[in-house]
Amino acid sequence: MPIINWRKSSFSTSGANCLELTTAHAHIHIRESDEPDTVIRTTPATLQSFIRAAKTGRFDHTI
């Protein structure tokens, strides 16, 4: 199994609950450090669209 180099968010502290990212095969893999076996896989374009929508407040009033 290849070694995966996860990168921690610069907004994370040294404790648990850190967002980590890696890239592989044209996808971005995202996980939370306290749940390392649960990984979300997405494309750069989809993640960019999600981040843009979050920054503009598109999800602020969802239930």
PDBQT receptor file of N, H, CA, C and O in Angstrom, charges set to zero:
ATOM      1  N   MET A   1       0.847  -1.176   0.000  1.00  0.00    +0.000 N 
ATOM      2  CA  MET A   1       0.000   0.000   0.000  1.00  0.00    +0.000 C 
ATOM      3  C   MET A   1       0.894   1.240   0.000  1.00  0.00    +0.000 C 
ATOM      4  O   MET A   1       1.816   1.332   0.810  1.00  0.00    +0.000 OA
ATOM      5  N   PRO A   2       0.633   2.196  -0.896  1.00  0.00    +0.000 N 
ATOM      6  CA  PRO A   2       1.475   3.382  -0.962  1.00  0.00    +0.000 C 
ATOM      7  C   PRO A   2       1.278   4.286   0.257  1.00  0.00    +0.000 C 
ATOM      8  O   PRO A   2       0.210   4.313   0.869  1.00  0.00    +0.000 OA
ATOM      9  N   ILE A   3       2.322   5.010   0.583  1.00  0.00    +0.000 N 
ATOM     10  H   ILE A   3       3.189   4.988   0.086  1.00  0.00    +0.000 HD
ATOM     11  CA  ILE A   3       2.246   5.975   1.678  1.00  0.00    +0.000 C 
ATOM     12  C   ILE A   3       1.517   7.211   1.178  1.00  0.00    +0.000 C 
ATOM     13  O   ILE A   3       1.843   7.749   0.120  1.00  0.00    +0.000 OA
ATOM     14  N   ILE A   4       0.542   7.652   1.933  1.00  0.00    +0.000 N 
ATOM     15  H   ILE A   4       0.277   7.215   2.793  1.00  0.00    +0.000 HD
ATOM     16  CA  ILE A   4      -0.225   8.841   1.577  1.00  0.00    +0.000 C 
ATOM     17  C   ILE A   4       0.227   9.980   2.481  1.00  0.00    +0.000 C 
ATOM     18  O   ILE A   4       0.228   9.849   3.705  1.00  0.00    +0.000 OA
ATOM     19  N   ASN A   5       0.608  11.086   1.876  1.00  0.00    +0.000 N 
ATOM     20  H   ASN A   5       0.607  11.192   0.882  1.00  0.00    +0.000 HD
ATOM     21  CA  ASN A   5       1.035  12.257   2.640  1.00  0.00    +0.000 C 
ATOM     22  C   ASN A   5      -0.138  13.216   2.803  1.00  0.00    +0.000 C 
ATOM     23  O   ASN A   5      -0.442  14.006   1.909  1.00  0.00    +0.000 OA
ATOM     24  N   TRP A   6      -0.791  13.132   3.961  1.00  0.00    +0.000 N 
ATOM     25  H   TRP A   6      -0.543  12.490   4.687  1.00  0.00    +0.000 HD
ATOM     26  CA  TRP A   6      -1.914  14.004   4.263  1.00  0.00    +0.000 C 
ATOM     27  C   TRP A   6      -1.381  15.362   4.714  1.00  0.00    +0.000 C 
ATOM     28  O   TRP A   6      -0.398  15.436   5.452  1.00  0.00    +0.000 OA
ATOM     29  N   ARG A   7      -2.036  16.437   4.266  1.00  0.00    +0.000 N 
ATOM     30  H   ARG A   7      -2.834  16.377   3.667  1.00  0.00    +0.000 HD
ATOM     31  CA  ARG A   7      -1.681  17.798   4.677  1.00  0.00    +0.000 C 
ATOM     32  C   ARG A   7      -2.772  18.324   5.597  1.00  0.00    +0.000 C 
ATOM     33  O   ARG A   7      -3.959  18.247   5.280  1.00  0.00    +0.000 OA
ATOM     34  N   LYS A   8      -2.357  18.857   6.732  1.00  0.00    +0.000 N 
ATOM     35  H   LYS A   8      -1.393  18.919   6.989  1.00  0.00    +0.000 HD
ATOM     36  CA  LYS A   8      -3.302  19.387   7.705  1.00  0.00    +0.000 C 
ATOM     37  C   LYS A   8      -3.624  20.840   7.370  1.00  0.00    +0.000 C 
ATOM     38  O   LYS A   8      -2.754  21.589   6.925  1.00  0.00    +0.000 OA
ATOM     39  N   SER A   9      -4.858  21.227   7.584  1.00  0.00    +0.000 N 
ATOM     40  H   SER A   9      -5.564  20.619   7.946  1.00  0.00    +0.000 HD
ATOM     41  CA  SER A   9      -5.267  22.604   7.377  1.00  0.00    +0.000 C 
ATOM     42  C   SER A   9      -4.458  23.538   8.275  1.00  0.00    +0.000 C 
ATOM     43  O   SER A   9      -4.186  23.214   9.431  1.00  0.00    +0.000 OA
ATOM     44  N   SER A  10      -4.081  24.682   7.746  1.00  0.00    +0.000 N 
ATOM     45  H   SER A  10      -4.302  24.945   6.806  1.00  0.00    +0.000 HD
ATOM     46  CA  SER A  10      -3.340  25.665   8.551  1.00  0.00    +0.000 C 
ATOM     47  C   SER A  10      -4.213  26.263   9.641  1.00  0.00    +0.000 C 
ATOM     48  O   SER A  10      -3.693  26.888  10.565  1.00  0.00    +0.000 OA
ATOM     49  N   PHE A  11      -5.527  26.087   9.557  1.00  0.00    +0.000 N 
ATOM     50  H   PHE A  11      -5.949  25.579   8.807  1.00  0.00    +0.000 HD
ATOM     51  CA  PHE A  11      -6.435  26.583  10.588  1.00  0.00    +0.000 C 
ATOM     52  C   PHE A  11      -6.595  25.588  11.737  1.00  0.00    +0.000 C 
ATOM     53  O   PHE A  11      -7.219  25.915  12.746  1.00  0.00    +0.000 OA
ATOM     54  N   SER A  12      -6.052  24.402  11.604  1.00  0.00    +0.000 N 
ATOM     55  H   SER A  12      -5.545  24.137  10.784  1.00  0.00    +0.000 HD
ATOM     56  CA  SER A  12      -6.159  23.373  12.640  1.00  0.00    +0.000 C 
ATOM     57  C   SER A  12      -5.120  23.613  13.726  1.00  0.00    +0.000 C 
ATOM     58  O   SER A  12      -4.024  24.110  13.468  1.00  0.00    +0.000 OA
ATOM     59  N   THR A  13      -5.489  23.251  14.931  1.00  0.00    +0.000 N 
ATOM     60  H   THR A  13      -6.379  22.847  15.141  1.00  0.00    +0.000 HD
ATOM     61  CA  THR A  13      -4.549  23.330  16.040  1.00  0.00    +0.000 C 
ATOM     62  C   THR A  13      -3.842  21.985  16.168  1.00  0.00    +0.000 C 
ATOM     63  O   THR A  13      -4.030  21.106  15.327  1.00  0.00    +0.000 OA
ATOM     64  N   SER A  14      -3.047  21.820  17.188  1.00  0.00    +0.000 N 
ATOM     65  H   SER A  14      -2.894  22.534  17.871  1.00  0.00    +0.000 HD
ATOM     66  CA  SER A  14      -2.294  20.580  17.354  1.00  0.00    +0.000 C 
ATOM     67  C   SER A  14      -3.145  19.430  17.896  1.00  0.00    +0.000 C 
ATOM     68  O   SER A  14      -2.663  18.298  17.952  1.00  0.00    +0.000 OA
ATOM     69  N   GLY A  15      -4.376  19.679  18.291  1.00  0.00    +0.000 N 
ATOM     70  H   GLY A  15      -4.767  20.598  18.246  1.00  0.00    +0.000 HD
ATOM     71  CA  GLY A  15      -5.235  18.630  18.837  1.00  0.00    +0.000 C 
ATOM     72  C   GLY A  15      -5.955  17.841  17.756  1.00  0.00    +0.000 C 
ATOM     73  O   GLY A  15      -5.578  17.886  16.585  1.00  0.00    +0.000 OA
ATOM     74  N   ALA A  16      -6.989  17.123  18.156  1.00  0.00    +0.000 N 
ATOM     75  H   ALA A  16      -7.295  17.087  19.107  1.00  0.00    +0.000 HD
ATOM     76  CA  ALA A  16      -7.786  16.330  17.217  1.00  0.00    +0.000 C 
ATOM     77  C   ALA A  16      -8.711  17.251  16.418  1.00  0.00    +0.000 C 
ATOM     78  O   ALA A  16      -8.635  18.473  16.548  1.00  0.00    +0.000 OA
ATOM     79  N   ASN A  17      -9.568  16.676  15.608  1.00  0.00    +0.000 N 
ATOM     80  H   ASN A  17      -9.630  15.684  15.503  1.00  0.00    +0.000 HD
ATOM     81  CA  ASN A  17     -10.534  17.408  14.800  1.00  0.00    +0.000 C 
ATOM     82  C   ASN A  17      -9.871  18.326  13.781  1.00  0.00    +0.000 C 
ATOM     83  O   ASN A  17     -10.276  19.478  13.622  1.00  0.00    +0.000 OA
ATOM     84  N   CYS A  18      -8.871  17.828  13.105  1.00  0.00    +0.000 N 
ATOM     85  H   CYS A  18      -8.542  16.892  13.235  1.00  0.00    +0.000 HD
ATOM     86  CA  CYS A  18      -8.171  18.597  12.085  1.00  0.00    +0.000 C 
ATOM     87  C   CYS A  18      -8.589  18.126  10.700  1.00  0.00    +0.000 C 
ATOM     88  O   CYS A  18      -8.710  16.924  10.464  1.00  0.00    +0.000 OA
ATOM     89  N   LEU A  19      -8.806  19.047   9.798  1.00  0.00    +0.000 N 
ATOM     90  H   LEU A  19      -8.707  20.024   9.990  1.00  0.00    +0.000 HD
ATOM     91  CA  LEU A  19      -9.106  18.715   8.419  1.00  0.00    +0.000 C 
ATOM     92  C   LEU A  19      -7.799  18.419   7.698  1.00  0.00    +0.000 C 
ATOM     93  O   LEU A  19      -6.840  19.185   7.793  1.00  0.00    +0.000 OA
ATOM     94  N   GLU A  20      -7.766  17.294   6.970  1.00  0.00    +0.000 N 
ATOM     95  H   GLU A  20      -8.545  16.672   6.892  1.00  0.00    +0.000 HD
ATOM     96  CA  GLU A  20      -6.574  16.893   6.241  1.00  0.00    +0.000 C 
ATOM     97  C   GLU A  20      -6.928  16.619   4.780  1.00  0.00    +0.000 C 
ATOM     98  O   GLU A  20      -8.015  16.123   4.483  1.00  0.00    +0.000 OA
ATOM     99  N   LEU A  21      -6.007  16.944   3.871  1.00  0.00    +0.000 N 
ATOM    100  H   LEU A  21      -5.124  17.347   4.112  1.00  0.00    +0.000 HD
ATOM    101  CA  LEU A  21      -6.215  16.773   2.437  1.00  0.00    +0.000 C 
ATOM    102  C   LEU A  21      -5.031  16.067   1.805  1.00  0.00    +0.000 C 
ATOM    103  O   LEU A  21      -3.902  16.158   2.288  1.00  0.00    +0.000 OA
ATOM    104  N   THR A  22      -5.306  15.365   0.723  1.00  0.00    +0.000 N 
ATOM    105  H   THR A  22      -6.223  15.291   0.331  1.00  0.00    +0.000 HD
ATOM    106  CA  THR A  22      -4.257  14.811  -0.126  1.00  0.00    +0.000 C 
ATOM    107  C   THR A  22      -4.802  14.724  -1.546  1.00  0.00    +0.000 C 
ATOM    108  O   THR A  22      -6.014  14.773  -1.756  1.00  0.00    +0.000 OA
ATOM    109  N   THR A  23      -3.917  14.597  -2.507  1.00  0.00    +0.000 N 
ATOM    110  H   THR A  23      -2.932  14.557  -2.337  1.00  0.00    +0.000 HD
ATOM    111  CA  THR A  23      -4.345  14.421  -3.893  1.00  0.00    +0.000 C 
ATOM    112  C   THR A  23      -3.808  13.097  -4.416  1.00  0.00    +0.000 C 
ATOM    113  O   THR A  23      -2.712  12.662  -4.062  1.00  0.00    +0.000 OA
ATOM    114  N   ALA A  24      -4.605  12.473  -5.264  1.00  0.00    +0.000 N 
ATOM    115  H   ALA A  24      -5.495  12.826  -5.551  1.00  0.00    +0.000 HD
ATOM    116  CA  ALA A  24      -4.193  11.217  -5.896  1.00  0.00    +0.000 C 
ATOM    117  C   ALA A  24      -5.089  10.968  -7.097  1.00  0.00    +0.000 C 
ATOM    118  O   ALA A  24      -6.313  11.050  -6.996  1.00  0.00    +0.000 OA
ATOM    119  N   HIS A  25      -4.479  10.666  -8.224  1.00  0.00    +0.000 N 
ATOM    120  H   HIS A  25      -3.485  10.599  -8.305  1.00  0.00    +0.000 HD
ATOM    121  CA  HIS A  25      -5.209  10.279  -9.440  1.00  0.00    +0.000 C 
ATOM    122  C   HIS A  25      -6.260  11.318  -9.834  1.00  0.00    +0.000 C 
ATOM    123  O   HIS A  25      -7.402  10.965 -10.126  1.00  0.00    +0.000 OA
ATOM    124  N   ALA A  26      -5.879  12.590  -9.844  1.00  0.00    +0.000 N 
ATOM    125  H   ALA A  26      -4.951  12.877  -9.607  1.00  0.00    +0.000 HD
ATOM    126  CA  ALA A  26      -6.737  13.703 -10.267  1.00  0.00    +0.000 C 
ATOM    127  C   ALA A  26      -7.930  13.939  -9.339  1.00  0.00    +0.000 C 
ATOM    128  O   ALA A  26      -8.903  14.580  -9.737  1.00  0.00    +0.000 OA
ATOM    129  N   HIS A  27      -7.866  13.436  -8.125  1.00  0.00    +0.000 N 
ATOM    130  H   HIS A  27      -7.075  12.915  -7.802  1.00  0.00    +0.000 HD
ATOM    131  CA  HIS A  27      -8.922  13.668  -7.133  1.00  0.00    +0.000 C 
ATOM    132  C   HIS A  27      -8.326  14.266  -5.869  1.00  0.00    +0.000 C 
ATOM    133  O   HIS A  27      -7.131  14.138  -5.607  1.00  0.00    +0.000 OA
ATOM    134  N   ILE A  28      -9.167  14.912  -5.103  1.00  0.00    +0.000 N 
ATOM    135  H   ILE A  28     -10.139  15.017  -5.316  1.00  0.00    +0.000 HD
ATOM    136  CA  ILE A  28      -8.793  15.414  -3.786  1.00  0.00    +0.000 C 
ATOM    137  C   ILE A  28      -9.484  14.535  -2.755  1.00  0.00    +0.000 C 
ATOM    138  O   ILE A  28     -10.681  14.267  -2.860  1.00  0.00    +0.000 OA
ATOM    139  N   HIS A  29      -8.737  14.093  -1.770  1.00  0.00    +0.000 N 
ATOM    140  H   HIS A  29      -7.764  14.310  -1.685  1.00  0.00    +0.000 HD
ATOM    141  CA  HIS A  29      -9.273  13.263  -0.699  1.00  0.00    +0.000 C 
ATOM    142  C   HIS A  29      -9.248  14.097   0.575  1.00  0.00    +0.000 C 
ATOM    143  O   HIS A  29      -8.238  14.721   0.902  1.00  0.00    +0.000 OA
ATOM    144  N   ILE A  30     -10.373  14.101   1.291  1.00  0.00    +0.000 N 
ATOM    145  H   ILE A  30     -11.193  13.594   1.026  1.00  0.00    +0.000 HD
ATOM    146  CA  ILE A  30     -10.533  14.914   2.497  1.00  0.00    +0.000 C 
ATOM    147  C   ILE A  30     -10.947  14.008   3.641  1.00  0.00    +0.000 C 
ATOM    148  O   ILE A  30     -11.786  13.123   3.473  1.00  0.00    +0.000 OA
ATOM    149  N   ARG A  31     -10.356  14.231   4.802  1.00  0.00    +0.000 N 
ATOM    150  H   ARG A  31      -9.674  14.950   4.939  1.00  0.00    +0.000 HD
ATOM    151  CA  ARG A  31     -10.755  13.469   5.992  1.00  0.00    +0.000 C 
ATOM    152  C   ARG A  31     -10.585  14.346   7.225  1.00  0.00    +0.000 C 
ATOM    153  O   ARG A  31      -9.924  15.384   7.182  1.00  0.00    +0.000 OA
ATOM    154  N   GLU A  32     -11.184  13.916   8.305  1.00  0.00    +0.000 N 
ATOM    155  H   GLU A  32     -11.721  13.073   8.340  1.00  0.00    +0.000 HD
ATOM    156  CA  GLU A  32     -10.997  14.563   9.601  1.00  0.00    +0.000 C 
ATOM    157  C   GLU A  32     -10.065  13.665  10.407  1.00  0.00    +0.000 C 
ATOM    158  O   GLU A  32     -10.219  12.444  10.399  1.00  0.00    +0.000 OA
ATOM    159  N   SER A  33      -9.112  14.255  11.094  1.00  0.00    +0.000 N 
ATOM    160  H   SER A  33      -8.987  15.247  11.101  1.00  0.00    +0.000 HD
ATOM    161  CA  SER A  33      -8.060  13.473  11.745  1.00  0.00    +0.000 C 
ATOM    162  C   SER A  33      -8.592  12.486  12.779  1.00  0.00    +0.000 C 
ATOM    163  O   SER A  33      -7.976  11.442  12.995  1.00  0.00    +0.000 OA
ATOM    164  N   ASP A  34      -9.715  12.786  13.423  1.00  0.00    +0.000 N 
ATOM    165  H   ASP A  34     -10.216  13.634  13.248  1.00  0.00    +0.000 HD
ATOM    166  CA  ASP A  34     -10.233  11.840  14.419  1.00  0.00    +0.000 C 
ATOM    167  C   ASP A  34     -11.080  10.732  13.790  1.00  0.00    +0.000 C 
ATOM    168  O   ASP A  34     -11.551   9.845  14.502  1.00  0.00    +0.000 OA
ATOM    169  N   GLU A  35     -11.281  10.765  12.461  1.00  0.00    +0.000 N 
ATOM    170  H   GLU A  35     -10.898  11.485  11.882  1.00  0.00    +0.000 HD
ATOM    171  CA  GLU A  35     -11.985   9.714  11.705  1.00  0.00    +0.000 C 
ATOM    172  C   GLU A  35     -11.160   9.374  10.460  1.00  0.00    +0.000 C 
ATOM    173  O   GLU A  35     -11.646   9.557   9.344  1.00  0.00    +0.000 OA
ATOM    174  N   PRO A  36      -9.926   8.886  10.621  1.00  0.00    +0.000 N 
ATOM    175  CA  PRO A  36      -9.028   8.723   9.476  1.00  0.00    +0.000 C 
ATOM    176  C   PRO A  36      -9.472   7.692   8.434  1.00  0.00    +0.000 C 
ATOM    177  O   PRO A  36      -8.978   7.710   7.307  1.00  0.00    +0.000 OA
ATOM    178  N   ASP A  37     -10.383   6.808   8.787  1.00  0.00    +0.000 N 
ATOM    179  H   ASP A  37     -10.784   6.793   9.703  1.00  0.00    +0.000 HD
ATOM    180  CA  ASP A  37     -10.843   5.809   7.825  1.00  0.00    +0.000 C 
ATOM    181  C   ASP A  37     -12.020   6.294   6.985  1.00  0.00    +0.000 C 
ATOM    182  O   ASP A  37     -12.416   5.627   6.029  1.00  0.00    +0.000 OA
ATOM    183  N   THR A  38     -12.578   7.444   7.333  1.00  0.00    +0.000 N 
ATOM    184  H   THR A  38     -12.256   7.986   8.109  1.00  0.00    +0.000 HD
ATOM    185  CA  THR A  38     -13.678   8.028   6.573  1.00  0.00    +0.000 C 
ATOM    186  C   THR A  38     -13.106   9.120   5.680  1.00  0.00    +0.000 C 
ATOM    187  O   THR A  38     -12.644  10.155   6.161  1.00  0.00    +0.000 OA
ATOM    188  N   VAL A  39     -13.144   8.878   4.377  1.00  0.00    +0.000 N 
ATOM    189  H   VAL A  39     -13.519   8.037   3.986  1.00  0.00    +0.000 HD
ATOM    190  CA  VAL A  39     -12.523   9.794   3.420  1.00  0.00    +0.000 C 
ATOM    191  C   VAL A  39     -13.552  10.187   2.367  1.00  0.00    +0.000 C 
ATOM    192  O   VAL A  39     -14.284   9.342   1.851  1.00  0.00    +0.000 OA
ATOM    193  N   ILE A  40     -13.598  11.467   2.059  1.00  0.00    +0.000 N 
ATOM    194  H   ILE A  40     -13.004  12.153   2.479  1.00  0.00    +0.000 HD
ATOM    195  CA  ILE A  40     -14.438  11.983   0.983  1.00  0.00    +0.000 C 
ATOM    196  C   ILE A  40     -13.536  12.223  -0.223  1.00  0.00    +0.000 C 
ATOM    197  O   ILE A  40     -12.471  12.828  -0.091  1.00  0.00    +0.000 OA
ATOM    198  N   ARG A  41     -13.949  11.758  -1.381  1.00  0.00    +0.000 N 
ATOM    199  H   ARG A  41     -14.814  11.267  -1.488  1.00  0.00    +0.000 HD
ATOM    200  CA  ARG A  41     -13.183  11.971  -2.606  1.00  0.00    +0.000 C 
ATOM    201  C   ARG A  41     -13.969  12.885  -3.529  1.00  0.00    +0.000 C 
ATOM    202  O   ARG A  41     -15.164  12.682  -3.744  1.00  0.00    +0.000 OA
ATOM    203  N   THR A  42     -13.298  13.892  -4.073  1.00  0.00    +0.000 N 
ATOM    204  H   THR A  42     -12.328  14.057  -3.898  1.00  0.00    +0.000 HD
ATOM    205  CA  THR A  42     -13.941  14.840  -4.970  1.00  0.00    +0.000 C 
ATOM    206  C   THR A  42     -12.948  15.299  -6.027  1.00  0.00    +0.000 C 
ATOM    207  O   THR A  42     -11.768  14.952  -5.975  1.00  0.00    +0.000 OA
ATOM    208  N   THR A  43     -13.424  16.066  -6.967  1.00  0.00    +0.000 N 
ATOM    209  H   THR A  43     -14.382  16.347  -7.009  1.00  0.00    +0.000 HD
ATOM    210  CA  THR A  43     -12.540  16.633  -7.984  1.00  0.00    +0.000 C 
ATOM    211  C   THR A  43     -12.194  18.065  -7.587  1.00  0.00    +0.000 C 
ATOM    212  O   THR A  43     -12.924  18.680  -6.810  1.00  0.00    +0.000 OA
ATOM    213  N   PRO A  44     -11.099  18.601  -8.103  1.00  0.00    +0.000 N 
ATOM    214  CA  PRO A  44     -10.770  19.998  -7.801  1.00  0.00    +0.000 C 
ATOM    215  C   PRO A  44     -11.881  20.976  -8.199  1.00  0.00    +0.000 C 
ATOM    216  O   PRO A  44     -12.153  21.926  -7.464  1.00  0.00    +0.000 OA
ATOM    217  N   ALA A  45     -12.520  20.759  -9.342  1.00  0.00    +0.000 N 
ATOM    218  H   ALA A  45     -12.299  19.987  -9.938  1.00  0.00    +0.000 HD
ATOM    219  CA  ALA A  45     -13.583  21.661  -9.789  1.00  0.00    +0.000 C 
ATOM    220  C   ALA A  45     -14.789  21.633  -8.853  1.00  0.00    +0.000 C 
ATOM    221  O   ALA A  45     -15.363  22.678  -8.549  1.00  0.00    +0.000 OA
ATOM    222  N   THR A  46     -15.172  20.451  -8.398  1.00  0.00    +0.000 N 
ATOM    223  H   THR A  46     -14.705  19.602  -8.645  1.00  0.00    +0.000 HD
ATOM    224  CA  THR A  46     -16.310  20.332  -7.485  1.00  0.00    +0.000 C 
ATOM    225  C   THR A  46     -15.991  20.975  -6.142  1.00  0.00    +0.000 C 
ATOM    226  O   THR A  46     -16.832  21.675  -5.579  1.00  0.00    +0.000 OA
ATOM    227  N   LEU A  47     -14.798  20.748  -5.625  1.00  0.00    +0.000 N 
ATOM    228  H   LEU A  47     -14.115  20.179  -6.083  1.00  0.00    +0.000 HD
ATOM    229  CA  LEU A  47     -14.409  21.365  -4.359  1.00  0.00    +0.000 C 
ATOM    230  C   LEU A  47     -14.357  22.877  -4.497  1.00  0.00    +0.000 C 
ATOM    231  O   LEU A  47     -14.777  23.591  -3.585  1.00  0.00    +0.000 OA
ATOM    232  N   GLN A  48     -13.853  23.379  -5.612  1.00  0.00    +0.000 N 
ATOM    233  H   GLN A  48     -13.512  22.800  -6.352  1.00  0.00    +0.000 HD
ATOM    234  CA  GLN A  48     -13.805  24.818  -5.835  1.00  0.00    +0.000 C 
ATOM    235  C   GLN A  48     -15.216  25.417  -5.862  1.00  0.00    +0.000 C 
ATOM    236  O   GLN A  48     -15.442  26.489  -5.300  1.00  0.00    +0.000 OA
ATOM    237  N   SER A  49     -16.151  24.745  -6.501  1.00  0.00    +0.000 N 
ATOM    238  H   SER A  49     -15.967  23.875  -6.958  1.00  0.00    +0.000 HD
ATOM    239  CA  SER A  49     -17.540  25.212  -6.538  1.00  0.00    +0.000 C 
ATOM    240  C   SER A  49     -18.152  25.228  -5.140  1.00  0.00    +0.000 C 
ATOM    241  O   SER A  49     -18.856  26.172  -4.781  1.00  0.00    +0.000 OA
ATOM    242  N   PHE A  50     -17.886  24.184  -4.348  1.00  0.00    +0.000 N 
ATOM    243  H   PHE A  50     -17.314  23.418  -4.639  1.00  0.00    +0.000 HD
ATOM    244  CA  PHE A  50     -18.406  24.121  -2.989  1.00  0.00    +0.000 C 
ATOM    245  C   PHE A  50     -17.839  25.261  -2.135  1.00  0.00    +0.000 C 
ATOM    246  O   PHE A  50     -18.584  25.930  -1.418  1.00  0.00    +0.000 OA
ATOM    247  N   ILE A  51     -16.530  25.480  -2.211  1.00  0.00    +0.000 N 
ATOM    248  H   ILE A  51     -15.925  24.937  -2.793  1.00  0.00    +0.000 HD
ATOM    249  CA  ILE A  51     -15.900  26.545  -1.420  1.00  0.00    +0.000 C 
ATOM    250  C   ILE A  51     -16.439  27.905  -1.841  1.00  0.00    +0.000 C 
ATOM    251  O   ILE A  51     -16.727  28.744  -0.987  1.00  0.00    +0.000 OA
ATOM    252  N   ARG A  52     -16.581  28.137  -3.140  1.00  0.00    +0.000 N 
ATOM    253  H   ARG A  52     -16.348  27.455  -3.834  1.00  0.00    +0.000 HD
ATOM    254  CA  ARG A  52     -17.125  29.408  -3.618  1.00  0.00    +0.000 C 
ATOM    255  C   ARG A  52     -18.541  29.624  -3.084  1.00  0.00    +0.000 C 
ATOM    256  O   ARG A  52     -18.872  30.723  -2.638  1.00  0.00    +0.000 OA
ATOM    257  N   ALA A  53     -19.372  28.594  -3.125  1.00  0.00    +0.000 N 
ATOM    258  H   ALA A  53     -19.104  27.702  -3.488  1.00  0.00    +0.000 HD
ATOM    259  CA  ALA A  53     -20.748  28.715  -2.620  1.00  0.00    +0.000 C 
ATOM    260  C   ALA A  53     -20.764  28.969  -1.119  1.00  0.00    +0.000 C 
ATOM    261  O   ALA A  53     -21.564  29.771  -0.639  1.00  0.00    +0.000 OA
ATOM    262  N   ALA A  54     -19.891  28.298  -0.371  1.00  0.00    +0.000 N 
ATOM    263  H   ALA A  54     -19.241  27.646  -0.761  1.00  0.00    +0.000 HD
ATOM    264  CA  ALA A  54     -19.840  28.512   1.078  1.00  0.00    +0.000 C 
ATOM    265  C   ALA A  54     -19.398  29.934   1.406  1.00  0.00    +0.000 C 
ATOM    266  O   ALA A  54     -19.942  30.556   2.318  1.00  0.00    +0.000 OA
ATOM    267  N   LYS A  55     -18.420  30.452   0.675  1.00  0.00    +0.000 N 
ATOM    268  H   LYS A  55     -17.978  29.946  -0.066  1.00  0.00    +0.000 HD
ATOM    269  CA  LYS A  55     -17.935  31.815   0.917  1.00  0.00    +0.000 C 
ATOM    270  C   LYS A  55     -18.989  32.880   0.621  1.00  0.00    +0.000 C 
ATOM    271  O   LYS A  55     -18.996  33.938   1.250  1.00  0.00    +0.000 OA
ATOM    272  N   THR A  56     -19.872  32.606  -0.325  1.00  0.00    +0.000 N 
ATOM    273  H   THR A  56     -19.867  31.746  -0.836  1.00  0.00    +0.000 HD
ATOM    274  CA  THR A  56     -20.902  33.580  -0.660  1.00  0.00    +0.000 C 
ATOM    275  C   THR A  56     -22.159  33.431   0.203  1.00  0.00    +0.000 C 
ATOM    276  O   THR A  56     -23.121  34.179   0.029  1.00  0.00    +0.000 OA
ATOM    277  N   GLY A  57     -22.155  32.469   1.132  1.00  0.00    +0.000 N 
ATOM    278  H   GLY A  57     -21.373  31.862   1.274  1.00  0.00    +0.000 HD
ATOM    279  CA  GLY A  57     -23.267  32.308   2.056  1.00  0.00    +0.000 C 
ATOM    280  C   GLY A  57     -24.405  31.455   1.542  1.00  0.00    +0.000 C 
ATOM    281  O   GLY A  57     -25.498  31.467   2.110  1.00  0.00    +0.000 OA
ATOM    282  N   ARG A  58     -24.164  30.718   0.477  1.00  0.00    +0.000 N 
ATOM    283  H   ARG A  58     -23.277  30.708   0.015  1.00  0.00    +0.000 HD
ATOM    284  CA  ARG A  58     -25.230  29.916  -0.132  1.00  0.00    +0.000 C 
ATOM    285  C   ARG A  58     -25.811  28.871   0.834  1.00  0.00    +0.000 C 
ATOM    286  O   ARG A  58     -26.977  28.503   0.697  1.00  0.00    +0.000 OA
ATOM    287  N   PHE A  59     -25.035  28.391   1.791  1.00  0.00    +0.000 N 
ATOM    288  H   PHE A  59     -24.088  28.690   1.902  1.00  0.00    +0.000 HD
ATOM    289  CA  PHE A  59     -25.499  27.352   2.710  1.00  0.00    +0.000 C 
ATOM    290  C   PHE A  59     -25.882  27.894   4.087  1.00  0.00    +0.000 C 
ATOM    291  O   PHE A  59     -26.154  27.118   5.004  1.00  0.00    +0.000 OA
ATOM    292  N   ASP A  60     -25.904  29.208   4.237  1.00  0.00    +0.000 N 
ATOM    293  H   ASP A  60     -25.683  29.838   3.493  1.00  0.00    +0.000 HD
ATOM    294  CA  ASP A  60     -26.136  29.802   5.556  1.00  0.00    +0.000 C 
ATOM    295  C   ASP A  60     -27.515  29.500   6.129  1.00  0.00    +0.000 C 
ATOM    296  O   ASP A  60     -27.672  29.457   7.349  1.00  0.00    +0.000 OA
ATOM    297  N   HIS A  61     -28.502  29.293   5.291  1.00  0.00    +0.000 N 
ATOM    298  H   HIS A  61     -28.374  29.328   4.300  1.00  0.00    +0.000 HD
ATOM    299  CA  HIS A  61     -29.867  29.117   5.790  1.00  0.00    +0.000 C 
ATOM    300  C   HIS A  61     -30.457  27.764   5.416  1.00  0.00    +0.000 C 
ATOM    301  O   HIS A  61     -31.673  27.632   5.282  1.00  0.00    +0.000 OA
ATOM    302  N   THR A  62     -29.599  26.755   5.246  1.00  0.00    +0.000 N 
ATOM    303  H   THR A  62     -28.611  26.863   5.355  1.00  0.00    +0.000 HD
ATOM    304  CA  THR A  62     -30.116  25.423   4.932  1.00  0.00    +0.000 C 
ATOM    305  C   THR A  62     -30.470  24.693   6.224  1.00  0.00    +0.000 C 
ATOM    306  O   THR A  62     -29.907  24.962   7.285  1.00  0.00    +0.000 OA
ATOM    307  N   ILE A  63     -31.396  23.784   6.111  1.00  0.00    +0.000 N 
ATOM    308  H   ILE A  63     -31.854  23.566   5.249  1.00  0.00    +0.000 HD
ATOM    309  CA  ILE A  63     -31.823  23.024   7.300  1.00  0.00    +0.000 C 
ATOM    310  C   ILE A  63     -31.231  21.648   7.255  1.00  0.00    +0.000 C 
ATOM    311  O   ILE A  63     -31.464  20.846   8.160  1.00  0.00    +0.000 OA
TER     312      ILE A  63
